[in-house]
């Protein structure tokens, strides 16, 4: 099986450790859209032992915190589907009331032309993720 998340093709890497990575998703309508990807090819959170489940959730939460601090969105959407790509990953998407799809999902029909909000530079967002993760794991 060929898995697009097992392969690293043209990823904009923001943060990584031995278990997972955070990449920026190239979505012009939703700047700041990130994906937290588990390195090992597993399909579900329950495929991981509890300690690694907690680690992955901490990374997703740190990404949310970093996006909230750097972009001040109206809402953060967290999603883990895997229907199309059965490889464990989380979508972390900053949402704004005036974005193209709000209040619908980013994959839903557009509601308006929308405003494209500025996303932080990769190095700034990566540092914010590291800082948030350090605070979460020290608490």
C-alpha positions as CSV (number, residue, x, y, z in Angstrom):
1,X,0.0,0.0,0.0
2,X,1.2,3.5,-0.8
3,X,0.5,5.9,2.0
4,X,0.9,9.7,1.3
5,X,1.5,10.4,5.0
6,X,4.3,7.8,5.3
7,X,6.1,9.5,2.4
8,X,7.5,13.0,3.0
9,X,6.9,14.9,-0.2
10,X,7.2,18.7,-0.2
11,X,6.2,19.0,3.5
12,X,6.5,22.3,5.3
13,X,7.9,20.9,8.5
14,X,7.2,23.0,11.6
15,X,8.2,20.6,14.4
16,X,9.2,17.0,14.8
17,X,10.2,14.4,17.4
18,X,10.8,10.6,17.1
19,X,7.1,9.8,17.2
20,X,5.3,12.5,15.2
21,X,5.6,15.7,13.2
22,X,3.7,18.9,12.6
23,X,3.4,20.3,9.1
24,X,1.8,23.3,7.6
25,X,-0.8,22.4,5.0
26,X,-0.8,24.5,1.8
27,X,-4.3,25.8,1.8
28,X,-4.7,29.3,0.5
29,X,-8.2,29.6,2.0
30,X,-7.1,28.6,5.5
31,X,-3.6,29.9,6.3
32,X,-2.2,28.3,9.4
33,X,-3.8,24.9,8.7
34,X,-1.6,22.3,10.3
35,X,-1.5,18.6,10.3
36,X,0.0,16.5,13.2
37,X,1.1,13.2,11.7
38,X,2.1,10.0,13.6
39,X,5.3,8.6,12.0
40,X,4.4,4.9,12.3
41,X,1.7,3.7,10.0
42,X,-1.2,3.1,12.3
43,X,-4.9,3.9,11.6
44,X,-6.4,4.7,15.0
45,X,-5.5,6.4,18.3
46,X,-6.4,3.1,20.1
47,X,-3.6,1.4,18.1
48,X,-1.2,3.3,20.4
49,X,-0.4,2.6,24.0
50,X,-1.8,5.2,26.5
51,X,1.4,7.0,26.9
52,X,1.8,7.6,23.2
53,X,-1.9,8.5,22.8
54,X,-1.3,11.2,25.4
55,X,1.9,12.4,23.6
56,X,0.1,12.7,20.3
57,X,-2.8,14.6,21.9
58,X,-0.3,16.9,23.7
59,X,1.3,17.7,20.3
60,X,-2.1,18.4,18.8
61,X,-3.0,20.6,21.8
62,X,0.3,22.5,21.6
63,X,-0.3,23.1,17.9
64,X,-3.8,24.5,18.8
65,X,-2.3,26.7,21.5
66,X,0.4,28.0,19.1
67,X,-2.1,28.9,16.5
68,X,-4.4,30.7,19.0
69,X,-1.4,32.7,20.3
70,X,0.0,33.6,16.9
71,X,-3.2,34.1,14.8
72,X,-6.1,34.9,17.3
73,X,-8.7,32.9,15.4
74,X,-12.4,32.9,16.3
75,X,-12.3,29.1,16.6
76,X,-9.9,26.1,16.2
77,X,-11.2,23.0,14.4
78,X,-9.6,19.7,15.4
79,X,-10.3,16.7,13.3
80,X,-9.0,13.1,12.9
81,X,-10.8,11.3,10.2
82,X,-8.6,9.0,8.3
83,X,-11.4,7.9,5.9
84,X,-9.4,8.8,2.8
85,X,-5.9,8.2,4.3
86,X,-6.0,5.6,7.1
87,X,-2.9,6.9,8.7
88,X,-3.2,8.4,12.2
89,X,-3.1,12.2,11.9
90,X,-4.9,15.3,13.2
91,X,-6.0,18.4,11.4
92,X,-5.6,21.6,13.4
93,X,-7.3,24.5,11.6
94,X,-7.6,28.1,12.7
95,X,-11.0,29.4,11.7
96,X,-12.3,33.0,11.3
97,X,-15.9,34.1,11.1
98,X,-15.1,35.8,7.8
99,X,-13.2,32.9,6.2
100,X,-14.4,31.4,3.0
101,X,-16.3,28.4,4.6
102,X,-17.3,29.6,8.1
103,X,-19.4,28.2,9.8
104,X,-19.3,25.2,7.5
105,X,-16.3,22.8,7.6
106,X,-13.3,23.8,5.5
107,X,-14.2,20.9,3.1
108,X,-17.8,22.1,2.8
109,X,-19.3,24.5,0.2
110,X,-17.9,28.0,0.3
111,X,-20.2,30.6,2.0
112,X,-18.5,33.7,0.6
113,X,-15.3,35.0,-1.0
114,X,-13.9,35.2,2.5
115,X,-11.0,37.1,4.0
116,X,-7.5,35.4,4.1
117,X,-5.9,36.1,7.4
118,X,-2.1,36.3,7.7
119,X,-0.4,33.2,9.0
120,X,2.7,33.4,11.1
121,X,6.1,32.6,9.5
122,X,7.1,28.9,9.8
123,X,9.9,29.6,12.3
124,X,7.6,31.6,14.6
125,X,4.9,29.0,14.5
126,X,7.4,26.2,15.1
127,X,8.8,28.0,18.1
128,X,5.3,28.6,19.5
129,X,4.6,24.9,19.1
130,X,7.8,24.0,21.0
131,X,7.1,26.4,23.7
132,X,3.5,25.2,24.2
133,X,4.6,21.6,24.2
134,X,7.2,22.3,26.8
135,X,4.6,24.0,29.1
136,X,2.2,21.1,28.6
137,X,4.8,18.4,29.5
138,X,6.1,20.4,32.5
139,X,2.7,20.9,34.0
